[in-house]
Amino acid sequence: MRIGASLALIAIGAILKFAVNTQHTSGFNIGTAGIILMIVGAVGLVLSVIAMSVRRRTDVVERTPAGSRSTTYMAPSDPADPGY
């Protein structure tokens, strides 16, 4: 789950919890469903931020003899891991 999906779940959960009023729902509480969506979104947001902070950087800055710098973007060693 990415950051956008996590924020969407939090927003939908907040709408269900605080903005929707229902009179008769037997066996299903919309407020509880909203709280569950907000919790799932918050956990997804925390995991997304952690995954972004520990990812490996793949750009290498090299200095040439003339003093200019060039940046080379290297592909990750594992093709299954896109690195982003």
C-alpha positions, 0 to 999 in steps of 0.5 A, a space after each residue: 500500500 502506498 502513501 496515497 492509498 493510505 491517505 484515501 483509507 484514512 479519509 474514507 474512514 473519517 467520513 464514515 465515522 464523523 460525517 455519516 449518520 444512520 438511524 437503523 443498521 442492524 448488525 453493521 455499525 458504520 462508525 466502527 467500519 470507519 474506525 477500522 478503515 482509519 486504523 488500516 490506513 494509519 498502519 499502511 502509512 507508517 509502513 510506507 514511510 518506513 519502507 521509503 526511509 530504508 530503501 537503497 539509493 541507486 544513484 552514483 555521483 562521479 567526479 571527472 578530471 575536468 571538475 564537472 560531476 555526472 550522475 549515473 542511475 544504476 539498476 538494482 541488482 535484483 530485477 524483482 526489486 524495482 528500488 522505488 
